[in-house]
Amino acid sequence: MGTRNNSNLFYTCSLIEYVGRIRKQKRCMVLDLMGRETLERIYDYADVFHCEPIEKVASEFVEECQISEGEFDNVGECRYRVPDYWTIGEVYERVIEDCYQDQEIMKGVWEVYHSWIDESISDYNTDFYYQSRDYIAECYKAGEILE
């Protein structure tokens, strides 16, 4: 569907994941607190932000968007090896690329993070996040985890 290996999308999703982890917020909540305008700015200027350490960029957006600390600690609850934020960013990137056209990427970001799949990808105690990209995209389209 969309462009494969969209590096701006990859960075945007990884930054959302990073912010969600440091602020203990569900990823859809990170989007709600950032708002669509900020999200588009991150996407549009990802190549620039990528030149800075992600910790610095994340902390600037946490401050700018006043992202409060939440109760969602999927990293702390993980009983296995925690996937890094780049790995999880890539999972979201692929679902969005595989299910939305290039001109719908921002709509795709919003919809994927606000769908049922956000919770499934964020549950590191399952093996869902490291399934094949085609399988994850099919599950998203079907609206459920397929057997």
Contact map, one row per residue, 1 for C-alpha under 8 A:
111000000000000000000000000000000000000000000000000000000000000000000000000000000000000000000000111111000000000000000000000000000000000000000000000
111100000000000000000000000000000000000000000000000000000000000000000000000000000000000000000001111111001000000000000000000000000000000000000000000
111111000000000000000000000000000000000000000000000000000000000000000000000000000000000000000000100011000000000000000000000000000000000000000000000
011111000000000000000000000000000000000000000000000000000000000000000000000000000000000000000100110000000000000000000000000000000000000000000000000
001111100100000000000000000000000000000000000000000000000000000000000000000000000000000000000100000000000000000000000000000000000000000000000000000
001111111100000000000000000000000000000000000000000000000000000000000000000000000000000000001000100000000000000000000000000000000000000000000000000
000011111110000000000000000000000000000000000000000000000000000000000000000000000000000000000000000000000000000000000000000000000000000000000000000
000001111111000000000000000000000000000000111110000000000000000000000000000000000000000000000000000000000000000000000000000000000000000000000000000
000001111111100000000000000000000000000000100100000000000000000000000000000000000000000000001000000000000000000000000000000000000000000000000000000
000011111111110000000000000000000000000000000000000000000000000000000000000000000000010011011000000000000000000000000000000000000000000000000000000
000000111111111000000000000000000000000000100100010000000000000000000000000000000000000010000000000000000000000000000000000000000000000000000000000
000000011111111100000000000000000000001001100100000000000000000000000000000000000000000010000000000000000000000000000000000000000000000000000000000
000000001111111110000000000000000000000000000000000000000000000000000000000000000000000111011000000000000000000000000000000000000000000000000000000
000000000111111111000000000000000000000000000000000000000000000000000000000000000000111111000000000000000000000000000000000000000000000000000000000
000000000011111111100000000000000000000000000000000001000100000000000000000000000000100010000000000000000000000000000000000000000000000000000000000
000000000001111111110000001001100000000000000000000000000000000000000000000000000000000010000000000000000000000000000000000000000000000000000000000
000000000000111111111000001000000000000000000000000000000000000000000000000000000000100110000000000000000000000000000000000000000000000000000000000
000000000000011111111100000000000000000000000000000000000100000000000000000000000000100000000000000000000000000000000000000000000000000000000000000
000000000000001111111110100001000000000000000000000000000110010000000000000000000000000000000000000000000000000000000000000000000000000000000000000
000000000000000111111111111001000000000000000000000000000000000000000000000000000000000000000000000000000000000000000000000000000000000000000000000
000000000000000011111111100000000000000000000000000000000000000000000000111000000000000000000000000000000000000000000000000000000000000000000000000
000000000000000001111111000000000000000000000000000000000000000000000000000000000000000000000000000000000000000000000000000000000000000000000000000
000000000000000000111111100000000000000000000000000000000000000000111100000000000000000000000000000000000000000000000000000000000000000000000000000
000000000000000000011111110000000000000000000000000000000000000000001111110000000000000000000000000000000000000000000000000000000000000000000000000
000000000000000000111011111011000000000000000000000000000000000000001111100000000000000000000000000000000000000000000000000000000000000000000000000
000000000000000000010001111111000000000000000000000000000000000000000001000000000000000000000000000000000000000000000000000000000000000000000000000
000000000000000110010000111111100000000000000000000000000000000000000000000000000000000000000000000000000000000010000100000000000000000000000000000
000000000000000000000000011111110000000000000000000000000000000000000000000000000000000000000000000000000000000011000100000000000000000000000000000
000000000000000000000000111111111000000000000000000000000000000000000000000000000000000000000000000000000000000000000000000000000000000000000000000
000000000000000100110000111111111100000000000000000000000000000000100000000000000000000000000000000000000000000000000000000000000000000000000000000
000000000000000100000000001111111111001000000000000000000000000000000000000000000000000000000000000000000000010010000000000000000000000000000000000
000000000000000000000000000111111111000000000000000000000000000000000000000000000000000000000000000000000000000000000000000000000000000000000000000
000000000000000000000000000011111110000000000000000000000000000011100000000000000000000000000000000000000000000000000000000000000000000000000000000
000000000000000000000000000001111111111000000000000000000000100010100000000000000000000000000000000000000000000000000000000000000000000000000000000
000000000000000000000000000000111111111000000000000000000000000000000000000000000000000000000000000000000000000000000000000000000000000000000000000
000000000000000000000000000000110111111100000000000000000000000000000000000000000000000000000000000000000000000000000000000000000000000000000000000
000000000000000000000000000000000111111110000000000000000000000000000000000000000000000000000000000000000000000000000000000000000000000000000000000
000000000000000000000000000000000111111111000000000000000000000000000000000000000000000000000000000000000000000000000000000000000000000000000000000
000000000001000000000000000000100111111111100000000000000000000000000000000000000000000000000000000000000000000000000000000000000000000000000000000
000000000000000000000000000000000001111111110000000000000000000000000000000000000000000000000000000000000100000000000000000000000000000000000000000
000000000000000000000000000000000000111111111000000000000000000000000000000000000000000000000000000000000000000000000000000000000000000000000000000
000000000001000000000000000000000000011111111100100000000000000000000000000000000000000000000000000000000000000000000000000000000000000000000000000
000000011011000000000000000000000000001111111100000000000000000000000000000000000000000000000000000000000000000000000000000000000000000000000000000
000000010000000000000000000000000000000111111110000000000000000000000000000000000000000000000000000000000000000000000000000000000000000000000000000
000000010000000000000000000000000000000011111111100000000000000000000000000000000000000000000000000000000000000000000000000000000000000000000000000
000000011011000000000000000000000000000001111111110000000000000000000000000000000000000000000000000000000000000000000000000000000000000000000000000
000000010000000000000000000000000000000000011111111000000000000000000000000000000000000000000000000000000000000000000000000000000000000000000000000
000000000000000000000000000000000000000000001111111100000000000000000000000000000000000000000000000000000000000000000000000000000000000000000000000
000000000000000000000000000000000000000001001111111101001000000000000000000000000000000000000000000000000000000000000000000000000000000000000000000
000000000010000000000000000000000000000000000111111111000000000000000000000000000000000000000000000000000000000000000000000000000000000000000000000
000000000000000000000000000000000000000000000011111110000000000000000000000000000000000000000000000000000000000000000000000000000000000000000000000
000000000000000000000000000000000000000000000001111111011000000000000000000000000000000000000000000000000000000000000000000000000000000000000000000
000000000000000000000000000000000000000000000000011111111000000000000000000000000000000000000000000000000000000000000000000000000000000000000000000
000000000000001000000000000000000000000000000000110111111100000000000000000000000000000000000000000000000000000000000000000000000000000000000000000
000000000000000000000000000000000000000000000000000011111110000000000000000000000000000000000000000000000000000000000000000000000000000000000000000
000000000000000000000000000000000000000000000000000111111111000000000000000000000000000000000000000000000000000000000000000000000000000000000000000
000000000000000000000000000000000000000000000000100111111111100000000000000000000000000000000000000000000000000000000000000000000000000000000000000
000000000000001001100000000000000000000000000000000001111111110000000000000000000000000000000000000000000000000000000000000000000000000000000000000
000000000000000000100000000000000000000000000000000000111111111000000000000000000000000000000000000000000000000000000000000000000000000000000000000
000000000000000000000000000000000000000000000000000000011111111100000000000000000000000000000000000000000000000000000000000000000000000000000000000
000000000000000000000000000000000100000000000000000000001111111111100000000000000000000000000000000000000000000000000000000000000000000000000000000
000000000000000000100000000000000000000000000000000000000111111111110000000000000000000000000000000000000000000000000000000000000000000000000000000
000000000000000000000000000000000000000000000000000000000011111111100000000000000000000000000000000000000000000000000000000000000000000000000000000
000000000000000000000000000000000000000000000000000000000001111111000000000000000000000000000000000000000000000000000000000000000000000000000000000
000000000000000000000000000000001100000000000000000000000000111111100000000000000000000000000000000000000000000000000000000000000000000000000000000
000000000000000000000000000000001000000000000000000000000000111111110000000000000000000000000000000000000000000000000000000000000000000000000000000
000000000000000000000010000001001100000000000000000000000000111011111000000000000000000000000000000000000000000000000000000000000000000000000000000
000000000000000000000010000000000000000000000000000000000000010001111100000000000000000000000000000000000000000000000000000000000000000000000000000
000000000000000000000011100000000000000000000000000000000000000000111110000000000000000000000000000000000000000000000000000000000000000000000000000
000000000000000000000011100000000000000000000000000000000000000000011111000000000000000000000000000000000000000000000000000000000000000000000000000
000000000000000000000001100000000000000000000000000000000000000000001111100000000000000000000000000000000000000000000000000000000000000000000000000
000000000000000000000001110000000000000000000000000000000000000000000111110000000000000000000000000000000000000000000000000000000000000000000000000
000000000000000000001001100000000000000000000000000000000000000000000011111110000000000000000000000000000000000000000000000000000000000000000000000
000000000000000000001001000000000000000000000000000000000000000000000001111111000000000000000000000000000000000000000000011100000000000000000000000
000000000000000000001000000000000000000000000000000000000000000000000000111111000100000000000000000000000000000000000000000100000000000000000000000
000000000000000000000000000000000000000000000000000000000000000000000000111111000000000000000000000000000000000000000000000000000000000000000000000
000000000000000000000000000000000000000000000000000000000000000000000000111111100000000000000000000000000000000000000000000000000000000000000000000
000000000000000000000000000000000000000000000000000000000000000000000000011111111100000000000000000000000000000000000000001110000000000000000000000
000000000000000000000000000000000000000000000000000000000000000000000000000011111000000000000000000000000000000000000000000110000000000000000000000
000000000000000000000000000000000000000000000000000000000000000000000000000001111100000000000000000000000000000000000000000110000000000000000000000
000000000000000000000000000000000000000000000000000000000000000000000000000001111110000000000000000000000000000000000000000000000000000000000000000
000000000000000000000000000000000000000000000000000000000000000000000000001001011111000000000000000000000000000000000000000100000000000000000000000
000000000000000000000000000000000000000000000000000000000000000000000000000000001111101100000000000000000000000000000000000100000000000000000000000
000000000000000000000000000000000000000000000000000000000000000000000000000000000111111100000000000000000000000000000000000000000000000000000000000
000000000000011011000000000000000000000000000000000000000000000000000000000000000011111110000000000000000000000000000000000000000000000000000000000
000000000100010000000000000000000000000000000000000000000000000000000000000000000001111111000000000000000000000000000000000000000000000000000000000
000000000000010000000000000000000000000000000000000000000000000000000000000000000011111111100000000000000000000000000000000000000000000000000000000
000000000000110010000000000000000000000000000000000000000000000000000000000000000011111111110000000000000000000000000000100000001000000000000000000
000000000111111110000000000000000000000000000000000000000000000000000000000000000000111111111000000000000000000000000000000000000000000000000000000
000000000100110000000000000000000000000000000000000000000000000000000000000000000000011111111100000000000000000000000000000000000000000000000000000
000000000000000000000000000000000000000000000000000000000000000000000000000000000000001111111110000000000000000000000000100000001100100000000000000
000000000100100000000000000000000000000000000000000000000000000000000000000000000000000111111111000000000000000100000000000000000000000000000000000
000001001100100000000000000000000000000000000000000000000000000000000000000000000000000011111111100000000000000000000000000000000000000000000000000
000110000000000000000000000000000000000000000000000000000000000000000000000000000000000001111111110000000000000000000000000000000000100010000000000
000000000000000000000000000000000000000000000000000000000000000000000000000000000000000000111111111000000000000100000000000000000000100110010000000
010000000000000000000000000000000000000000000000000000000000000000000000000000000000000000011111111100001001100100000000000000000000000000000000000
111101000000000000000000000000000000000000000000000000000000000000000000000000000000000000001111111111001000000000000000000000000000000000000000000
110100000000000000000000000000000000000000000000000000000000000000000000000000000000000000000111111100000000000000000000000000000000010010000000000
110000000000000000000000000000000000000000000000000000000000000000000000000000000000000000000011111110000001000000000000000000000000000010001000000
110000000000000000000000000000000000000000000000000000000000000000000000000000000000000000000001111111011001000000000000000000000000000000000000000
111000000000000000000000000000000000000000000000000000000000000000000000000000000000000000000000101111111000000000000000000000000000000000000000000
111000000000000000000000000000000000000000000000000000000000000000000000000000000000000000000000100111111000000000000000000000000000000000000000000
000000000000000000000000000000000000000000000000000000000000000000000000000000000000000000000000000011111100000000000000000000000000000000000000000
000000000000000000000000000000000000000000000000000000000000000000000000000000000000000000000000000111111111000000000000000000000000000000000000000
010000000000000000000000000000000000000000000000000000000000000000000000000000000000000000000001100111111111100000000000000000000000000000000000000
000000000000000000000000000000000000000100000000000000000000000000000000000000000000000000000000000000111111110000000000000000000000000000000000000
000000000000000000000000000000000000000000000000000000000000000000000000000000000000000000000000000000011111111000000000000000000000000000000000000
000000000000000000000000000000000000000000000000000000000000000000000000000000000000000000000001001100011111111100000000000000000000000000000000000
000000000000000000000000000000000000000000000000000000000000000000000000000000000000000000000001000000001111111110000000000000000000000000000000000
000000000000000000000000000000100000000000000000000000000000000000000000000000000000000000000000000000000111111111000000000000000000000000000000000
000000000000000000000000000000000000000000000000000000000000000000000000000000000000000000000000000000000011111111100000000000000000000000000000000
000000000000000000000000000000000000000000000000000000000000000000000000000000000000000000010011000000000001111111101100000000000000000000000000000
000000000000000000000000001100100000000000000000000000000000000000000000000000000000000000000000000000000000111111101100000000000000000000000000000
000000000000000000000000000100000000000000000000000000000000000000000000000000000000000000000000000000000000011111110100000000000000000000000000000
000000000000000000000000000000000000000000000000000000000000000000000000000000000000000000000000000000000000001111111100000000000000000000000000000
000000000000000000000000000000000000000000000000000000000000000000000000000000000000000000000000000000000000000001111111000000000000000000000011000
000000000000000000000000000000000000000000000000000000000000000000000000000000000000000000000000000000000000000110111111100000000000000000010001000
000000000000000000000000001100000000000000000000000000000000000000000000000000000000000000000000000000000000000111111111110000000000000000000000000
000000000000000000000000000000000000000000000000000000000000000000000000000000000000000000000000000000000000000000011111111000000000000000000000000
000000000000000000000000000000000000000000000000000000000000000000000000000000000000000000000000000000000000000000011111111000011000000000000000000
000000000000000000000000000000000000000000000000000000000000000000000000000000000000000100100000000000000000000000001111111100011000000000000000000
000000000000000000000000000000000000000000000000000000000000000000000000010000000000000000000000000000000000000000000111111100001000000000000000000
000000000000000000000000000000000000000000000000000000000000000000000000010001000000000000000000000000000000000000000011111111010000000000000000000
000000000000000000000000000000000000000000000000000000000000000000000000011001110110000000000000000000000000000000000000111111101000000000000000000
000000000000000000000000000000000000000000000000000000000000000000000000000001110000000000000000000000000000000000000000001111100000000000000000000
000000000000000000000000000000000000000000000000000000000000000000000000000000000000000000000000000000000000000000000000001111111000000000000000000
000000000000000000000000000000000000000000000000000000000000000000000000000000000000000000000000000000000000000000000000000111111110000000000000000
000000000000000000000000000000000000000000000000000000000000000000000000000000000000000000000000000000000000000000000001101001111110000100000000000
000000000000000000000000000000000000000000000000000000000000000000000000000000000000000100100000000000000000000000000001110101111110000100000000000
000000000000000000000000000000000000000000000000000000000000000000000000000000000000000000100000000000000000000000000000000000111111000000000000000
000000000000000000000000000000000000000000000000000000000000000000000000000000000000000000000000000000000000000000000000000000111111101100000000000
000000000000000000000000000000000000000000000000000000000000000000000000000000000000000000000000000000000000000000000000000000000111111100000000000
000000000000000000000000000000000000000000000000000000000000000000000000000000000000000000100110000000000000000000000000000000000011111110000000000
000000000000000000000000000000000000000000000000000000000000000000000000000000000000000000000000010000000000000000000000000000000001111111000000000
000000000000000000000000000000000000000000000000000000000000000000000000000000000000000000000000000000000000000000000000000000000011111111100000000
000000000000000000000000000000000000000000000000000000000000000000000000000000000000000000000010000000000000000000000000000000011011111111110000000
000000000000000000000000000000000000000000000000000000000000000000000000000000000000000000000110011000000000000000000000000000000000111111111000000
000000000000000000000000000000000000000000000000000000000000000000000000000000000000000000000000000000000000000000000000000000000000011111111100010
000000000000000000000000000000000000000000000000000000000000000000000000000000000000000000000000000000000000000000000000000000000000001111111111110
000000000000000000000000000000000000000000000000000000000000000000000000000000000000000000000010000000000000000000001000000000000000000111111111100
000000000000000000000000000000000000000000000000000000000000000000000000000000000000000000000000001000000000000000000000000000000000000011111111000
000000000000000000000000000000000000000000000000000000000000000000000000000000000000000000000000000000000000000000000000000000000000000001111111110
000000000000000000000000000000000000000000000000000000000000000000000000000000000000000000000000000000000000000000010000000000000000000000111111100
000000000000000000000000000000000000000000000000000000000000000000000000000000000000000000000000000000000000000000011000000000000000000000111111110
000000000000000000000000000000000000000000000000000000000000000000000000000000000000000000000000000000000000000000000000000000000000000000110111111
000000000000000000000000000000000000000000000000000000000000000000000000000000000000000000000000000000000000000000000000000000000000000001100101111
000000000000000000000000000000000000000000000000000000000000000000000000000000000000000000000000000000000000000000000000000000000000000000000000111
